[in-house]
Amino acid sequence: MDKRAMEGAQGSGRIPLQGERLSLRPLEVRDLEAVAPYFANTAELYYYLPDLLLPRTAAQLQSLMDDWNDGKRNFVFACRAGEETMGLVSLSDLDAAAGSAEAGIVITEPAWRGQGLAREALTLLLDYAFGDLRLHRIFARVAVENHKSLALFENLGFVREGRMRQAMRRGDRYIDLIFLGLLEEEYRQGPTT
């Protein structure tokens, strides 16, 4: 994917990305306010962030999102049902030359979990990544103990490609991360299971 293709995709008018029950929209201040309680709760963050497990203040969350959403290699979208923010999806470490990026998702509001919305949000993101952005490969890192997230990615066709041993520290323990990948042609064919 070249720079012109990336700029064309961003200006294609397809944002927001609209699904049946939710939309993915550019991140706004109100979205950060809505997800702030999640990022202040270390029990919720336990498997989400592979970095230090610590609660974030509003200022720290803003700084984190500025880094994650630089508009060049990292993009964060708000997941909204109507006008209510229910979570975030991201494309990180976008490598235009290789045509790859890392996908991430969190449904921050417990009331919205378990309804298939994470799958719908990731499907919108993958359609955008493989379509508009013309990426070739999307990957994800998921804690080995995060069974729901592993099932989500695998149900979308992601394949386990490796294991990053003891890559995430939680207190006195270390947790392995599972490395998953999905190629565009695999996504277009649909899951094999």
C-alpha positions in Angstrom: 0.0 0.0 0.0 1.5 3.3 -0.9 1.0 6.7 0.7 -1.5 7.8 -1.9 -3.7 4.8 -1.2 -3.6 5.4 2.5 -4.5 9.1 2.1 -7.3 8.1 -0.4 -8.7 5.6 2.1 -8.8 8.1 4.9 -10.5 10.6 2.7 -12.8 8.1 1.0 -15.9 9.2 3.0 -16.4 5.7 4.4 -15.7 6.9 7.9 -17.8 6.3 10.0 -17.9 2.7 9.3 -21.5 1.5 9.8 -22.6 -2.0 10.8 -26.0 -3.3 11.7 -25.9 -2.4 15.4 -22.8 -0.2 15.8 -20.5 2.2 14.0 -16.8 2.9 14.2 -16.1 6.6 14.3 -13.0 8.8 14.8 -12.2 9.1 18.5 -13.5 12.2 20.2 -13.2 13.7 23.7 -16.6 12.3 24.7 -15.4 8.8 23.8 -12.4 9.2 26.1 -14.7 10.4 28.8 -16.9 7.3 28.3 -14.1 4.8 28.4 -12.1 6.5 31.2 -13.6 4.3 34.0 -12.4 1.2 32.2 -8.9 2.5 32.0 -8.9 3.5 35.6 -9.8 -0.1 36.7 -6.8 -2.5 36.9 -9.1 -5.5 37.2 -10.7 -4.7 33.8 -7.3 -3.9 32.3 -5.7 -7.2 33.4 -5.6 -8.8 30.0 -6.1 -5.8 27.8 -2.8 -3.9 27.9 0.4 -5.9 27.7 2.3 -3.0 29.4 2.4 -2.1 33.0 -0.8 -2.8 34.9 -1.7 0.6 36.4 -4.8 2.7 36.4 -4.8 5.7 34.1 -6.0 9.2 35.0 -7.8 11.3 32.4 -4.6 13.0 31.5 -2.7 9.7 31.2 -5.5 8.2 29.1 -5.3 11.3 26.8 -1.6 10.8 26.4 -2.0 7.1 25.8 -4.6 7.8 23.1 -2.4 10.5 21.5 0.3 7.9 21.1 -2.1 5.2 19.9 -4.0 7.5 17.6 -1.2 9.4 15.8 -3.0 9.2 12.4 0.1 7.9 10.7 0.8 4.3 11.9 -1.8 4.0 14.7 -5.6 4.5 14.5 -8.2 4.3 17.2 -11.9 4.2 16.5 -14.8 4.6 19.0 -17.3 1.8 18.8 -20.7 3.4 19.2 -24.3 2.1 19.4 -26.2 5.1 18.4 -24.5 7.9 20.4 -23.3 5.7 23.2 -19.6 4.7 23.3 -19.2 1.0 24.1 -15.6 0.5 23.4 -12.6 1.0 21.1 -11.0 -0.7 18.1 -7.5 0.0 16.8 -5.1 -0.6 14.0 -1.6 -0.2 15.3 1.9 -0.4 13.9 0.6 0.0 10.4 3.4 -0.9 8.0 2.5 0.4 4.5 5.4 -1.4 2.8 4.5 -4.8 4.3 0.8 -4.2 4.2 0.3 -5.2 7.8 -1.1 -3.9 11.0 -2.1 -5.1 14.5 -5.8 -5.1 15.4 -7.1 -4.5 18.9 -10.5 -4.3 20.5 -12.1 -3.7 23.9 -15.7 -3.4 24.8 -15.4 -1.2 27.9 -19.1 -1.3 29.0 -20.0 -4.6 30.6 -23.7 -4.3 29.6 -22.6 -4.5 25.9 -20.4 -7.6 26.3 -21.5 -11.1 25.2 -23.8 -9.8 22.4 -21.6 -10.3 19.4 -20.7 -6.6 19.2 -17.0 -7.2 19.4 -17.2 -9.5 16.4 -19.3 -6.9 14.4 -16.8 -4.2 15.3 -13.8 -6.3 14.3 -15.5 -7.3 11.0 -16.0 -3.6 10.2 -12.4 -2.9 11.0 -11.2 -5.9 8.9 -13.4 -4.9 6.0 -11.8 -1.4 6.1 -8.3 -2.7 6.6 -8.4 -5.2 3.8 -10.6 -3.1 1.5 -10.0 0.7 1.8 -6.5 0.5 3.2 -5.5 -2.5 1.0 -3.6 -4.2 3.8 -2.5 -7.8 3.3 -2.1 -9.1 6.8 -3.6 -8.3 10.2 -2.2 -9.7 13.4 -3.2 -9.7 17.1 -1.6 -10.5 20.4 -3.9 -12.1 23.0 -3.1 -13.3 26.6 -3.2 -17.1 26.7 -5.7 -16.9 29.6 -8.0 -14.6 27.7 -10.2 -17.4 26.3 -13.0 -15.1 25.1 -10.7 -12.9 23.0 -8.8 -15.9 21.6 -12.2 -17.4 20.5 -13.3 -14.1 19.0 -10.2 -13.8 16.8 -10.1 -17.5 15.8 -13.8 -17.4 14.9 -13.0 -14.6 12.5 -10.4 -16.8 10.9 -7.2 -15.7 12.6 -4.6 -18.5 12.9 -2.3 -19.1 15.9 1.1 -18.3 14.6 3.2 -18.4 17.7 3.5 -17.9 21.4 5.4 -15.1 23.0 6.5 -16.7 26.2 6.1 -14.8 29.5 5.7 -11.6 27.5 3.2 -9.8 29.9 3.9 -9.2 33.5 1.1 -9.2 36.0 2.3 -8.8 39.6 4.7 -11.6 40.3 3.6 -13.7 37.3 4.3 -13.7 33.7 1.7 -14.6 31.1 2.3 -15.8 27.6 0.8 -14.0 24.6 -0.6 -15.9 21.6 0.3 -14.3 18.3 -2.5 -14.7 15.7 -2.5 -13.6 12.1 -5.1 -13.3 9.3 -4.3 -12.8 5.6 -6.6 -11.0 3.3 -7.4 -14.1 1.1 -8.2 -16.1 4.3 -10.6 -13.3 5.4 -12.3 -13.2 2.0 -12.7 -17.0 2.0 -14.3 -16.9 5.5 -13.5 -19.0 8.6 -12.9 -22.7 7.9 -14.5 -23.8 11.2 
